[in-house]
Amino acid sequence: MIQHLPAHLLELSPLWGTLHVNDAACFVAILNRAGLYLDACRLSKQVYDTVSRSLAATDPKTITALTGLASAYSKLARYSEAERLQSQVLKQRKKLLGVNHLETIRASESLATTYRSLGRYSEAKTLFSKVLRRRTKLLGVDHPDTIRASMNLNLADMYAQFGSYSEAKRRRLNVLEQRKKLLGVDHPKTIYASEKLALVYRALKRYSEAERLQVDILKQRTNMLGVDHLRTTYASENLAITYQYLRRYSEAEQLQLDILKQRTRLLGGDHYSTTCASENLAQTYQQLGRSTEAERLLSEALRQRIKFLGAGHPDTVRTSGILAKTYRDLGRYSEAKQLEAVVRQYLRTLHGRSWTEILPAKCHLEVIAIELHIYLESSEPAQKALPITSETLENTLPLLEQLTSFLRPSPNSQPRKSHRFSKFLKRVLS
């Protein structure tokens, strides 16, 4: 029944402006469940505007409406706007309900999640720690909300533990077993835990195990939500990336083409997730030797990154580095060098920051891997990029080597020499 409602609601869209606020809020819930986030955001803004005009900012209904609008912004990857509203919500919750109220804790968790999306991992970890501590005290260790808080903290920790994926795997296995026991195999939260475990398997290069989990997850998402739901596209995306690591590029391409079409239709061409889908497909084209098609997608992705994230965001720099590699594959060396300079300039801005500060941002590490690729492929030695002390080499080297795997050489690339990797390490350690 629920899967048929969104189509009827969209037919009524010309009348949405006349809806009672309670009806509009119900519409928002249905549209969100269907993954129609653009429409849900439009109505969430309408709900908040209506409520805030008639009620005080401290009224619980106003705060609830503000929470809904912040959630809508998050779903559209408008994280800076979401963070601003979530900070207001948390402030009001603390003032009216106290720090230990469940609604205040929920507001803290939402803000922490947004911090993580913005790359503010230290702040995210601090808030997630508080959420876990308070939920454990109020709800107990086995409550689903406590388990989710533990999982969020584990994700933040994973970035801060120098790639300690084995420990992350142990913890996520525990979370998955708890959710299977409490909620059942087909519960959405159990499926989510399976998704996170599969990502850890992939990080550990246990690609076959990751694939098995992700195939099952995709079947579950498709059966429960339908093929066009956004959560189903995310399951497809994860499986496609695993296919890339398994060098099954034709299978990856087919999934990624479908994902890009679905996200463009559901979210629009400008959405962060649509840009990610485009970039993932471009990297598959690279591996298939179709550099011209890859360049077209990556050029558009870079424009979108600059427009919505800014030139200095790690995602933007990462896309610049991948496009630079494509330019080299196409023999467009002048354009490649311009973008490589952007990568190096970004790395120089990290100079003076401790390695543990840099590690939490996965994009930083991918950019470092891009810098490694530039060093290996370029005839000119790259400038010194990062201060890494010998004390951290034991922890960082395995992770650095692992992250370079996402820049596997294209079919027309020259084989890399292992001694050049050693030269790179000597350079960054000097």
C-alpha positions in Angstrom: 0.0 0.0 0.0 2.7 2.5 1.1 4.6 2.2 -2.2 1.5 3.5 -4.2 1.0 6.6 -2.0 3.8 8.8 -3.3 2.5 8.8 -6.9 -0.9 10.0 -5.6 0.8 12.7 -3.4 2.7 14.0 -6.4 -0.5 14.3 -8.4 -1.8 16.6 -5.6 1.4 18.8 -5.6 -0.4 21.8 -7.1 -2.6 21.8 -3.9 0.2 21.4 -1.4 0.2 25.1 -0.5 -3.3 24.7 0.8 -2.6 21.7 3.1 -3.1 21.9 6.8 0.2 21.7 8.6 -0.6 18.3 10.0 -1.5 16.9 6.6 1.7 18.4 5.1 3.8 16.7 7.9 2.2 13.4 7.0 3.0 14.0 3.3 6.6 14.7 4.3 6.9 11.3 6.1 5.5 9.4 3.1 7.8 11.3 0.6 10.8 10.7 2.7 10.1 7.0 3.0 9.8 6.9 -0.8 13.2 8.7 -1.2 11.6 11.7 -2.8 13.8 14.1 -0.8 13.4 17.2 -3.0 9.7 17.2 -2.6 9.9 16.3 1.1 12.2 19.3 1.6 9.8 21.7 -0.1 7.0 20.6 2.2 9.2 20.6 5.3 10.0 24.2 4.7 6.3 24.9 4.3 5.6 23.2 7.6 8.3 25.1 9.4 7.3 28.5 7.9 3.6 27.9 8.9 4.4 26.8 12.4 7.0 29.4 13.2 4.6 32.2 12.1 2.0 31.3 14.7 4.2 29.8 17.6 7.2 30.9 19.6 10.7 29.7 18.7 10.7 27.8 22.0 7.4 26.0 21.4 7.9 22.2 21.1 6.0 22.2 17.8 8.3 24.8 16.3 11.4 22.8 17.4 9.9 19.7 15.9 9.3 21.5 12.6 12.8 22.9 12.7 14.2 19.4 13.3 12.3 18.1 10.3 13.6 20.9 8.1 17.2 20.2 9.2 16.7 16.5 8.4 15.4 17.4 5.0 18.6 19.5 4.3 20.8 16.6 5.5 19.1 14.2 3.1 19.8 16.7 0.3 23.5 16.9 1.4 23.0 20.6 2.3 25.0 19.9 5.4 26.0 23.5 6.3 22.4 24.6 6.4 21.5 21.4 8.4 24.3 22.1 10.9 23.0 25.6 11.5 19.5 24.4 12.2 20.6 21.4 14.3 22.7 23.6 16.5 19.6 25.7 17.2 17.5 22.6 18.0 20.1 21.2 20.4 20.4 24.5 22.2 16.6 24.7 22.6 16.4 21.0 23.7 19.0 21.5 26.4 17.4 24.6 27.7 13.8 23.2 27.8 14.5 19.5 28.6 18.0 19.1 30.0 21.0 17.3 28.6 19.8 13.8 29.7 16.4 13.9 28.0 16.0 11.5 25.1 15.0 14.2 22.7 18.1 16.2 23.6 20.3 13.1 23.0 18.6 12.5 19.7 19.4 16.1 18.7 23.0 15.6 19.7 23.2 12.5 17.5 21.8 14.3 14.5 24.3 17.2 14.9 27.2 14.7 15.4 26.2 12.9 12.2 26.2 16.2 10.3 29.6 17.1 11.7 30.9 13.7 10.4 29.4 14.5 6.9 31.2 17.9 7.0 34.5 16.2 7.9 34.6 17.6 11.4 35.5 14.2 12.9 36.8 15.4 16.2 33.6 17.2 17.0 31.6 14.3 15.8 33.4 11.8 18.0 33.0 14.0 21.0 29.2 14.2 20.5 28.9 10.5 19.6 30.7 9.6 22.8 28.3 11.7 24.9 25.3 10.1 23.1 26.5 6.6 23.7 27.2 7.3 27.4 23.8 8.8 28.0 21.9 6.2 26.1 23.7 3.4 27.9 22.7 4.9 31.2 19.1 5.6 30.3 18.2 2.7 28.0 20.7 -0.1 28.6 23.4 -1.7 26.5 21.0 -3.8 24.3 18.6 -1.1 23.3 18.6 -0.5 19.5 19.3 3.2 20.0 22.3 2.4 22.2 23.6 0.0 19.6 23.2 2.6 16.9 25.1 5.1 19.0 27.9 2.5 19.5 28.0 1.9 15.7 28.3 5.7 15.0 31.1 6.0 17.5 32.9 3.0 16.0 32.7 4.7 12.6 34.3 7.9 13.9 36.9 5.8 15.7 37.7 3.9 12.5 39.1 7.1 10.9 41.1 7.9 14.0 42.7 4.5 14.6 45.1 4.5 11.6 43.0 2.2 9.6 42.3 -0.3 12.4 39.8 -2.2 10.3 40.3 -5.5 12.1 39.0 -4.0 15.3 36.2 -2.3 13.4 35.2 -5.6 11.9 35.0 -7.2 15.4 32.8 -4.4 16.7 30.5 -4.4 13.7 30.1 -8.2 13.8 28.9 -7.7 17.4 26.5 -5.0 16.3 25.1 -7.2 13.5 24.6 -10.1 15.8 22.8 -8.0 18.4 20.5 -6.6 15.7 19.7 -10.0 14.3 18.9 -11.2 17.8 16.7 -8.2 18.8 15.2 -7.1 15.5 15.4 -10.0 13.0 17.4 -10.5 9.8 15.1 -8.4 7.6 14.8 -5.3 9.8 16.1 -2.1 8.2 18.6 -1.6 11.1 20.0 -5.1 10.7 20.4 -4.5 7.0 22.2 -1.3 7.7 24.6 -3.1 10.1 25.3 -5.6 7.3 26.1 -2.8 4.9 28.6 -1.3 7.3 30.2 -4.7 8.0 30.5 -5.2 4.2 32.4 -1.9 3.9 34.9 -3.1 6.5 35.4 -6.4 4.7 36.2 -4.4 1.6 38.7 -2.2 3.5 40.3 -5.4 4.6 40.5 -6.5 0.9 38.2 -9.4 1.7 36.2 -8.6 -1.4 34.4 -11.9 -1.9 33.0 -11.7 1.6 31.9 -8.1 1.0 30.3 -9.1 -2.3 28.3 -11.9 -0.7 26.9 -9.6 1.9 26.2 -6.8 -0.6 24.3 -9.1 -3.0 22.0 -10.2 -0.2 21.6 -6.6 1.0 20.6 -5.5 -2.6 18.0 -8.3 -2.8 16.6 -7.3 0.6 16.4 -3.6 -0.3 14.8 -4.3 -3.7 12.2 -6.6 -2.2 11.3 -4.2 0.7 11.6 -0.8 -1.0 11.6 -1.3 -4.7 14.2 -0.9 -7.3 13.9 2.9 -7.5 14.2 3.7 -3.9 17.4 5.7 -2.9 18.4 3.1 -0.3 18.3 0.5 -3.0 20.6 2.7 -5.2 23.0 3.0 -2.3 23.1 -0.8 -2.0 23.7 -1.1 -5.7 26.5 1.5 -5.5 28.3 -0.4 -2.7 28.1 -3.6 -4.7 29.4 -1.8 -7.9 32.4 -0.5 -6.1 33.2 -4.0 -4.8 33.0 -5.2 -8.4 35.5 -2.5 -9.3 37.9 -4.0 -6.7 37.3 -7.4 -8.1 38.1 -6.1 -11.6 34.6 -7.0 -12.8 34.2 -3.7 -14.6 31.4 -4.6 -17.0 29.2 -5.6 -14.1 30.1 -2.4 -12.2 29.3 -0.3 -15.2 25.9 -1.7 -15.7 24.9 -1.1 -12.1 26.5 2.4 -12.1 24.6 3.5 -15.3 21.3 2.5 -13.6 22.3 4.3 -10.4 23.2 7.5 -12.2 19.9 7.5 -14.1 17.9 6.9 -10.9 19.6 9.5 -8.8 19.4 12.1 -11.5 15.6 11.5 -11.7 15.1 11.3 -7.9 17.5 13.9 -6.7 18.5 16.1 -9.6 21.8 16.4 -11.4 23.2 18.8 -8.8 22.9 16.5 -5.8 26.0 15.3 -4.0 24.9 11.7 -4.4 24.4 12.1 -8.1 27.8 13.6 -8.5 29.3 10.6 -6.6 27.5 8.2 -8.9 28.8 10.1 -11.9 32.4 10.0 -10.5 32.2 6.3 -9.7 31.0 5.5 -13.2 33.9 7.6 -14.6 36.4 5.6 -12.6 35.0 2.4 -14.1 35.4 3.9 -17.6 39.0 4.6 -16.7 39.6 1.0 -15.9 37.9 0.0 -19.2 40.2 2.3 -21.1 37.3 4.7 -22.0 39.1 7.8 -21.0 37.1 10.2 -23.1 33.9 9.2 -21.5 35.5 9.3 -18.1 36.8 12.9 -18.7 33.3 14.1 -19.7 31.8 12.8 -16.4 34.7 13.9 -14.2 34.8 17.5 -15.7 31.1 17.9 -14.8 31.6 16.3 -11.4 34.4 18.8 -10.7 32.2 21.7 -11.7 29.6 20.5 -9.3 32.1 20.0 -6.5 33.4 23.5 -6.8 30.0 25.0 -7.0 28.5 23.3 -3.9 31.6 22.4 -1.8 34.2 25.0 -2.8 37.6 24.6 -4.4 39.3 23.7 -1.1 37.0 20.8 0.0 38.7 17.4 0.2 36.1 15.9 -2.2 36.8 18.6 -4.7 40.6 18.1 -4.5 40.1 14.3 -4.8 38.0 14.8 -8.0 40.7 17.1 -9.3 43.3 14.4 -8.8 41.2 11.7 -10.5 40.6 14.1 -13.5 44.3 14.9 -13.7 45.0 11.1 -14.1 42.4 11.0 -16.9 44.0 14.0 -18.6 47.4 12.1 -18.5 45.7 9.0 -20.0 44.5 11.3 -22.8 47.9 12.9 -23.3 46.6 16.3 -22.1 49.6 16.9 -19.9 49.2 20.7 -19.5 45.7 20.4 -18.1 46.8 17.4 -15.9 49.7 19.5 -14.4 47.3 22.4 -13.5 45.1 20.0 -11.5 48.1 18.2 -10.0 49.2 21.6 -8.7 45.8 22.0 -7.0 46.4 18.6 -5.2 49.8 19.6 -4.0 48.7 23.0 -2.9 46.0 21.4 -0.8 48.5 19.0 0.8 50.8 21.9 1.6 47.9 23.5 3.6 48.0 20.4 5.8 51.7 21.1 6.6 52.2 21.5 10.3 49.1 19.6 11.3 49.7 16.4 13.2 49.2 13.1 11.4 46.4 12.1 13.8 44.5 15.3 12.8 44.8 14.5 9.1 44.0 10.8 9.4 40.3 11.1 10.5 39.3 12.6 7.1 39.2 9.7 4.7 39.3 12.1 1.8 42.6 13.5 3.0 44.0 10.0 2.7 42.6 9.5 -0.8 44.1 12.8 -1.8 47.5 11.6 -0.4 47.1 8.5 -2.5 46.4 10.7 -5.5 49.6 12.6 -4.7 51.4 9.2 -4.6 49.9 8.4 -8.0 51.1 11.8 -9.4 54.6 11.2 -8.1 54.7 7.7 -9.7 53.3 8.8 -13.1 55.0 12.2 -13.4 58.5 12.6 -14.8 59.0 15.5 -12.5 59.4 14.9 -8.8 56.6 16.3 -6.7 57.2 18.8 -4.0 57.3 17.7 -0.4 53.7 17.3 0.6 53.3 16.0 4.2 55.2 15.9 7.4 55.1 12.2 8.5 57.4 11.2 11.4 59.1 7.8 11.6 57.1 7.2 14.8 53.9 6.9 12.8 55.3 5.0 9.8 54.3 1.6 11.2 50.7 2.6 11.5 50.3 4.8 8.4 52.2 2.8 5.8 49.7 -0.1 5.5 46.8 2.4 5.2 48.6 4.5 2.6 49.4 1.4 0.6 45.8 0.3 0.9 44.3 3.6 -0.2 46.5 3.6 -3.4 44.6 0.6 -4.6 41.6 2.8 -5.6 43.9 4.3 -8.2 44.7 1.1 -10.0 46.4 1.7 -13.3 44.3 1.9 -16.5 44.9 -0.7 -19.2 47.1 1.7 -21.2 49.2 2.8 -18.2 52.8 1.8 -17.7 53.5 -0.7 -14.8 54.7 1.0 -11.7 58.1 0.3 -10.2 58.1 -0.7 -6.5 61.4 1.2 -5.9 59.6 4.4 -6.8 57.2 3.8 -4.0 60.2 3.6 -1.7 61.5 6.9 -3.1 58.1 8.5 -2.4 58.2 7.4 1.2 61.7 8.7 1.6 60.6 12.1 0.3 57.6 12.4 2.6 59.6 11.2 5.6 62.5 13.6 5.0 
